[in-house]
Amino acid sequence: MSKVRIYDLSKELNLENKDILTICSQLGVAAKSHSSTISEEDAASIRAAAGSYKSTTAPTAPSPSVPKPPNNTESLNKPKKQQILQVRRSPDAPNAKPKRPDAGAPAAVKKAPARPAAAAPSGQVAPPAPSAPPVAPKPLASPPPRTEPAAKAAATKQTVAKPVAPPPRPVLNKPPAIVKKAASAETAAPAKPAKPTKPTPGQKPTPRPQQIVELRRPKPVSETAKPTPISNKPQRPSVAKAGGDGAEATPPNKPVAPAAALMAKPTMPSRNRPRKPWQEEEDTDALEKAKAANAKKRRGPKFQEADLEMDDDLLDDDDEDATVSREQMSLSLARPPKPKSMQTAKPVAATTQRRRPSMGGNKKNSYRDRRDRRHQQANQKQERPEIITLTRGMTVQELSQLMSVSETEIIRSLFIKGIAATVTQTLDVDTATKVAEEMGILVDHVEEQSAATKVTEMLDADDLENLHRRPPVVTIMGHVDHGKTSLLDAIRKTKVASGEAGGITQHIGAYHVDVDHNGATQQVVFLDTPGHEAFTAMRARGARVTDVAILVVAADDGVQPQTIEAISHAKAAGVPMIVAINKVDKEDSQPDRVKQELTEHGLVPEEWGGDAVMVPVSAITGQNLDTLLDMILLVTEVEDLNANPNRLAKGTVIEAHLDKAKGPVATLLVQNGTLHVGDILVAGSALGKVRAMVDDRGQRVKQASPSYAVEVLGLSDVPAAGDEFDVYNDEKEARSIATGRADEQRQSRLMAAISSRRVSLNTLSSKAQEGDLKELNIVMKADVQGSVEAILGSLKQLPQGEVQVRVLFAAPGEISETDVDLAAASEAVLIGFNTTLAPGARQSADRLGVDVREYNIIYALLDDIQAAMEGLLEPELVEESLGSIEVRAVFSVGKGAVAGCYIQNGKAIRNCKVRVRRKDEVVFEGGLDSLKRMREDVREVNSGYECGVGIDNFNAWQEGDIIETYRMVTKRRTLSMSK
Ligand SMILES: Nc1nc2c(ncn2[C@@H]2O[C@H](COP(=O)(O)OP(=O)(O)OP(=O)(O)O)[C@@H](O)[C@H]2O)c(=O)[nH]1
């Protein structure tokens, strides 16, 4: 490309060299002296500008009609600004140093609006384009800064840098499609200055628009997707505010508006925002933050506030367009605009996901962060499940995922509860449940449900050939004292209820009843499950093996919490239910009210159009008991109650305990096959050989067929209630299975212990810091597993805010020396429930000073534990008044003085605490150091006597002083007080 010397140009234009240099500097053309050379292109610009340069000498003539440059036909049609833009293309521009103005409108904005301004005779704020020298350089200055960030970005982010580097492009010679787009969509006006509002899609792009397109590249995408998405909302705060002078210069409703708006938004000239569109290109947070911070510094707090306000608008207006356009802007900067056909509106979701370009300082960032967080939380809330299923303890992390709640939120919730947990902390089911419930999420405990669910198929394929009808197994469930035992008792015609300790059924019993039905005797097996709420787990197991559930509801008491619980267990097990409305013999019985209440729980009586069988009965008078039994058989008739008696037995452990004389004793319900004396079986992890079997009537039996419950002796260990049992032909096989299960159980026990320990350790550590947590260690032995569980469940109910109950060991069986040792080593209380002490254990306990407590009623046990916990509560120190003494004379003794006193009431004790009152004022508080009576030192002086009182550090006695004597005593606190 040929070069033109300044000197030659000045000659050609008949101007002074310095004039040319001035023009150069105005146009951003690098030229130092008359001998400098410039490109032909720049020369052309200067030629064009030279005309107006002259005219600037007459400053009052800023006419938009520009004198035509002598030899550039293209420029004939163009306003001068256009030419200026051409010059901007000069790669040397950065050196021209016009740079961004400090407080004025940013260069980028100037460029864009400058055109419309010139072309907008409609009275908008149009800068006197050619004539005002300071205006022209500003646009010129804009490209260089644009390249700066681009260069910076290039160092860090190639993708950003690439599209941002356009300024050097000699765009003039190649007006590609993009130019058309830009020209039509946003900058058509320059070509037709007289009608700036008219879009000129068909208009040929001039170099200028091209330049503009370059500068505005951020924006064009949005216009294609939505023809006038932003211009239709010129009042939108973001656009309006961001528009600043540029926006003002753009006539409203112009199709150009989108571009202007897009351009304007980030620049915010009216708010003195020095941000430029290209700044948006720098998508890195660091850059944004740094800039924002700098911008704030420059703008000062006032503007920061203004920014924040504006940002609020931007953020809160929920106008997706704003987001979209800004997003698109930043996208368009990151990569060249898509072909028109490919440009589609962005889905809102996608745009909202993207991080917005920074609009300002940290304040806004934090505002935005908060808002994003709110959105996030809102989303999370939406995604939160209504119900979760907990089968075991889980870590904070796992729980967080399960509930779609942030780990922090869970940790915060735990912290409030006094549990300092980490994300990897394992929470037990109870704790996890509390957390979930606090978040409004329901928790389903699968363990309980699975226990309630009917046992998995007890039948194998081989059994199908040999199936025989078996008796139905019936569970009686219901609220405490609604008459379950009495009902069964009445059915069995024996008195079971009267023999129960404390009047409460404490473990499952299984009973066989012969029922005459349809002229034949049929058997029904009843499981008598307890009704006390502490036995929930046992009840769940009761439902597990049952074919029918009898729901006992007292007609005088109606539906109660455990009635509802029983209904849910039966439903979970999928077993049919028969309602026995008991105590109908009572005067205040209201069977219909019971029915009504039951309908609220999905049980609609048959006579009311439902399908629930409800029988009004009386355990006392025996009313309708036959009907109830008939109903049981009727309901079970349709059930598929079959088993193969000719095979090895399998079934479920109903109950198990360690008998002092007999060893481990288990009540087994045979569910398939036949159990024989001598069989080798594995129940849970306990191995055994059936030594003897006893039925519910206490008679020894040699075999037990399906649906029979028998007490079995001969196990090596006490299995857990609910365990399944299997008979094996091969003892070796049985042993290895038992060992394997034992290992598994040990492992899971260990894990549970570790996890629960972890939590409690943490809990303790946080509490220990406050110094207000105590522990009550307990070692417990009970008659049967069910009792152990019941007691453990009840212990959990005790308030443990200040004193925590730690059950170190709980198992069925008698109290052994080992238990005593454990209790001694851990300073635990040893509790026995319905059990005895092994020989030697008592002596051992006496020797080691272990407190062994024995109970046979659960309430008494709980009361004592509570009392023991209260014993651990820090006692309160309270003042106990002793008496009051009147000072009647004061005697000087050496340097000090003693008071001659009279005991008005109560007494004075040497070394007791005193408070000396003078009228209403307390003049001294301390200890009584010397007490004399008739010159003799005494320990105590009683009411009505005189005495001498001396206090080491108090001598200012006055007659008439009253000495109050008192002492501090400790007072025991109760758990309810500690709550
Ligand atoms: N009038 C009347 N009293 C009854 C009837 N059934 C039971 N009772 C009385 O209700 C009280 C509780 O009866 P239980 O059979 O022990 O009740 P339960 O539901 O087995 O109680 P738990 O074993 O503690 O769950 C006893 O005093 C019974 O005498 C009845 O049909 N009519």
The ligand as an SDF file (V2000), in Angstrom:
LIG
                    3D

 32 34  0  0  0  0  0  0  0  0999 V2000
  -65.8660  -53.8170   80.6540 N   0  0  0  0  0  0  0  0  0  0  0  0
  -64.9220  -54.3570   79.9270 C   0  0  0  0  0  0  0  0  0  0  0  0
  -63.6590  -54.2760   80.3370 N   0  0  0  0  0  0  0  0  0  0  0  0
  -62.7160  -54.8530   79.5760 C   0  0  0  0  0  0  0  0  0  0  0  0
  -63.0150  -55.5120   78.3940 C   0  0  0  0  0  0  0  0  0  0  0  0
  -61.8440  -55.9630   77.8470 N   0  0  0  0  0  0  0  0  0  0  0  0
  -60.8770  -55.6130   78.6930 C   0  0  0  0  0  0  0  0  0  0  0  0
  -61.3830  -54.9380   79.7180 N   0  0  0  0  0  0  0  0  0  0  0  0
  -60.6380  -54.3590   80.8040 C   0  0  0  0  0  0  0  0  0  0  0  0
  -59.7030  -53.4140   80.2590 O   0  0  0  0  0  0  0  0  0  0  0  0
  -58.5000  -53.4650   81.0000 C   0  0  0  0  0  0  0  0  0  0  0  0
  -57.3320  -53.6920   80.0630 C   0  0  0  0  0  0  0  0  0  0  0  0
  -57.4290  -54.9290   79.4800 O   0  0  0  0  0  0  0  0  0  0  0  0
  -56.1570  -55.6900   78.8730 P   0  0  0  0  0  0  0  0  0  0  0  0
  -56.6290  -56.9410   78.2700 O   0  0  0  0  0  0  0  0  0  0  0  0
  -55.0710  -55.8000   79.8600 O   0  0  0  0  0  0  0  0  0  0  0  0
  -55.7720  -54.6630   77.7860 O   0  0  0  0  0  0  0  0  0  0  0  0
  -54.5570  -54.7790   76.8150 P   0  0  0  0  0  0  0  0  0  0  0  0
  -54.9330  -54.0470   75.6010 O   0  0  0  0  0  0  0  0  0  0  0  0
  -54.1320  -56.1830   76.6430 O   0  0  0  0  0  0  0  0  0  0  0  0
  -53.4650  -53.9790   77.6270 O   0  0  0  0  0  0  0  0  0  0  0  0
  -51.8880  -54.0300   77.4510 P   0  0  0  0  0  0  0  0  0  0  0  0
  -51.4750  -55.4270   77.5340 O   0  0  0  0  0  0  0  0  0  0  0  0
  -51.4240  -53.1750   78.5550 O   0  0  0  0  0  0  0  0  0  0  0  0
  -51.6250  -53.4200   76.1220 O   0  0  0  0  0  0  0  0  0  0  0  0
  -58.6640  -54.5820   81.9850 C   0  0  0  0  0  0  0  0  0  0  0  0
  -59.0140  -54.0270   83.2190 O   0  0  0  0  0  0  0  0  0  0  0  0
  -59.7930  -55.3970   81.4730 C   0  0  0  0  0  0  0  0  0  0  0  0
  -60.5290  -56.0200   82.5100 O   0  0  0  0  0  0  0  0  0  0  0  0
  -64.3770  -55.5890   78.0070 C   0  0  0  0  0  0  0  0  0  0  0  0
  -64.7590  -56.1290   76.9680 O   0  0  0  0  0  0  0  0  0  0  0  0
  -65.2860  -54.9800   78.8110 N   0  0  0  0  0  0  0  0  0  0  0  0
  1  2  1  0
  2  3  2  0
  2 32  1  0
  3  4  1  0
  4  5  2  0
  4  8  1  0
  5  6  1  0
  5 30  1  0
  6  7  2  0
  7  8  1  0
  8  9  1  0
  9 10  1  0
  9 28  1  0
 10 11  1  0
 11 12  1  0
 11 26  1  0
 12 13  1  0
 13 14  1  0
 14 15  2  0
 14 16  1  0
 14 17  1  0
 17 18  1  0
 18 19  2  0
 18 20  1  0
 18 21  1  0
 21 22  1  0
 22 23  2  0
 22 24  1  0
 22 25  1  0
 26 27  1  0
 26 28  1  0
 28 29  1  0
 30 31  2  0
 30 32  1  0
M  END
$$$$
